[in-house]
Amino acid sequence: MDITQRILADHAARKSAEGITWFDAGDLRRLGLQDQLFTVMQTVQHTLRLRKAHQVVESHGCIDRWSLEDTH
């Protein structure tokens, strides 16, 4: 399973009622991802854009976490 698939699967399992899941370094370790937090964020963001997916990646100015959000 690639990075984006792992993040999307975790998002599906943990997202809030608003369709938002926050990811930090601990979450990446739990998912077995070795890359830095914002490297993973950029990878997921790029892949979702290429797929024209219904999720977006946001940092909201945070430097220790980022979110995956469902769009409509």
trRosetta pair geometry for C-beta under 8 A, 3 or more apart (Angstrom, degrees):
i j d omega theta_ij theta_ji phi_ij phi_ji
1 5 4.5 -126 -171 96 90 126
1 6 5.3 115 126 -61 117 83
1 9 7.4 -22 -172 -6 147 143
2 5 5.0 92 55 12 71 106
2 6 7.1 -134 99 -7 35 90
3 6 5.9 -61 -154 34 28 110
3 7 6.4 22 155 -15 66 108
3 33 6.1 81 -125 -118 91 124
3 35 7.4 -8 -111 23 140 135
3 40 6.0 -150 -171 -139 130 86
3 43 5.3 16 94 118 150 139
3 44 6.5 -116 128 -67 104 82
3 47 7.8 164 80 -10 97 153
4 7 5.7 -56 -147 39 33 110
4 8 6.1 31 156 -18 68 108
4 43 6.8 -134 -57 132 89 92
4 44 5.1 147 -106 -118 80 70
4 47 4.3 -96 -74 93 152 157
4 48 7.0 -179 -144 -51 126 76
5 8 5.8 -55 -142 39 29 109
5 9 6.2 31 157 -20 64 107
6 9 5.9 -55 -147 36 28 110
6 10 6.4 24 156 -14 63 108
6 31 4.9 116 161 -178 126 123
6 32 7.5 -120 -141 56 154 92
6 33 6.7 172 93 -56 151 113
7 10 5.9 -59 -148 40 30 108
7 11 6.1 35 151 -24 65 107
7 23 7.0 -29 -136 -77 103 154
7 31 7.3 43 -75 -161 56 169
7 40 7.3 151 -69 169 133 110
7 44 5.1 -33 58 -108 165 136
7 68 6.4 145 160 -56 109 154
8 11 5.4 -50 -144 35 32 117
8 12 6.4 36 155 -22 64 102
8 55 7.3 -179 -112 18 93 161
8 68 7.7 -148 -95 173 53 158
9 12 5.8 -51 -151 32 31 112
9 13 6.6 23 153 -13 62 108
10 13 5.8 -61 -150 41 33 108
10 14 5.9 -7 165 10 70 118
10 21 6.9 155 120 164 85 156
10 23 7.8 85 105 -94 137 109
10 27 7.1 125 162 -177 154 110
10 31 6.0 -64 -52 -89 145 126
11 14 6.6 -78 -132 52 22 86
11 15 5.4 39 175 -56 68 106
11 21 4.4 -154 -125 23 71 149
11 55 7.0 48 147 -132 164 153
11 68 4.7 -69 -104 90 136 138
12 15 6.7 -20 -115 -3 16 113
14 21 5.0 91 92 -123 101 119
15 19 5.4 2 170 -146 133 35
15 20 6.2 132 -155 55 85 22
15 21 4.6 -77 -92 -49 68 99
15 68 7.7 -86 -95 89 106 95
15 70 6.9 58 -164 -21 155 113
16 19 6.9 -57 69 12 70 17
16 20 4.9 -11 34 55 112 80
16 21 7.2 175 -7 -72 76 53
18 69 7.9 -32 127 -141 93 96
19 69 6.0 80 114 -165 92 61
19 70 3.2 -78 176 32 136 115
20 67 5.3 -8 -166 -174 97 131
20 68 7.4 156 -152 79 49 48
20 69 4.9 -7 -102 -105 79 84
20 70 7.6 -112 -59 15 48 77
21 67 6.4 153 78 -155 41 75
21 68 5.1 -8 59 54 96 94
21 69 8.0 -170 25 -74 60 45
22 27 7.8 176 114 -28 62 154
22 65 5.2 21 -179 166 104 131
22 66 7.4 164 -151 89 64 24
22 67 5.0 -41 -95 -93 61 85
23 27 4.6 -123 -146 78 71 147
23 28 6.6 78 175 -51 108 83
23 37 7.5 167 122 -150 96 91
23 40 7.6 -106 133 107 144 130
23 41 7.7 176 77 -82 126 88
23 65 6.2 164 81 -158 43 81
23 66 5.8 -19 59 65 94 72
23 67 7.1 158 12 -100 76 31
23 68 6.8 48 -16 -13 116 98
24 27 5.5 105 49 6 56 101
24 28 7.6 -113 107 -3 34 91
24 37 6.9 -23 -162 -121 42 131
24 64 6.0 13 -134 147 108 80
24 65 4.2 -44 -82 -95 86 98
25 28 5.7 -54 -152 35 36 112
25 29 6.5 38 152 -19 67 103
25 37 5.3 -71 -76 -68 77 114
25 64 7.5 -64 -11 -169 100 77
26 29 5.7 -52 -149 35 34 112
26 30 6.3 37 152 -21 65 105
27 30 5.5 -53 -149 35 33 115
27 31 6.4 23 154 -11 66 109
28 31 5.8 -62 -148 44 32 106
28 33 4.3 -81 -170 70 87 111
28 35 7.3 -104 -173 65 139 67
28 37 6.4 -145 -17 -99 148 65
28 40 5.9 -167 -113 -11 129 166
29 32 7.6 43 -179 -71 32 23
29 33 7.4 -91 -67 55 23 67
33 40 5.8 61 155 -98 146 138
35 39 4.3 -114 166 91 116 126
35 40 5.0 145 87 -55 116 86
35 43 7.4 60 92 -7 165 141
36 39 4.3 88 59 4 86 111
36 40 7.1 -158 87 -7 43 84
37 40 6.2 -64 -160 35 25 107
37 41 6.5 25 148 -20 64 108
37 64 7.5 -25 151 -160 176 36
37 65 7.4 -88 -168 -99 138 32
37 66 7.1 146 164 2 100 105
38 41 4.8 -42 -142 34 45 121
38 42 6.3 48 157 -20 68 99
38 59 7.9 13 -112 -95 100 135
38 66 7.3 112 -102 -30 67 136
39 42 6.0 -54 -150 36 29 108
39 43 6.4 31 150 -19 62 107
40 43 5.6 -55 -147 36 33 114
40 44 6.2 29 157 -16 67 107
41 44 6.0 -60 -148 39 27 107
41 45 6.0 27 155 -20 64 112
41 57 5.7 148 -167 176 82 140
41 59 7.0 43 -166 -73 156 103
41 66 4.6 63 -110 39 130 165
42 45 5.6 -53 -140 39 30 114
42 46 6.1 31 160 -20 65 107
43 46 6.0 -58 -149 36 25 109
43 47 6.3 21 156 -15 62 111
44 47 5.9 -59 -146 40 29 109
44 48 6.2 27 158 -19 66 109
44 57 5.6 121 100 -71 106 140
44 68 7.1 -73 149 -93 144 116
45 48 6.0 -57 -146 37 26 108
45 49 6.5 25 156 -18 62 107
45 56 7.8 36 -127 -166 83 58
45 57 4.1 -94 -84 38 93 138
46 49 5.9 -58 -151 35 29 111
46 50 6.5 28 153 -18 64 106
47 50 5.7 -55 -149 36 32 111
47 51 6.3 19 156 -9 66 111
47 53 8.0 31 120 -13 72 135
48 51 5.8 -64 -145 46 31 105
48 53 4.2 -80 -156 38 81 129
48 55 5.6 -94 -141 78 140 88
48 56 6.9 172 124 -104 146 37
48 57 6.7 151 30 -20 145 99
49 52 7.3 24 -176 -75 34 42
49 53 7.7 -61 -51 23 20 89
54 70 6.2 15 133 -157 93 74
54 71 5.3 -141 -173 60 63 80
54 72 7.4 48 -165 -92 111 27
55 68 5.5 10 176 179 125 94
55 69 6.4 154 -157 77 72 38
55 70 5.6 -43 -99 -98 77 45
55 71 6.5 175 -99 5 21 86
56 68 7.6 166 82 -154 34 52
56 69 5.4 -22 61 62 81 94
56 71 5.6 61 -11 -40 104 122
57 66 6.0 22 -177 155 95 125
57 67 7.2 161 -154 84 51 47
57 68 5.9 -26 -99 -100 68 66
57 69 7.8 161 -93 17 19 80
58 66 6.6 173 88 -168 38 83
58 67 5.1 -15 63 61 89 96
58 69 5.9 11 7 -1 117 124
59 62 5.3 -141 174 51 76 76
59 63 7.8 49 178 -78 123 36
59 65 7.8 152 -145 98 70 49
59 66 4.6 -46 -97 -111 70 94
59 67 7.6 168 -93 17 24 73
60 67 6.9 29 -5 12 116 118
62 65 5.0 -32 134 59 144 75
62 66 6.7 -172 74 -78 113 51
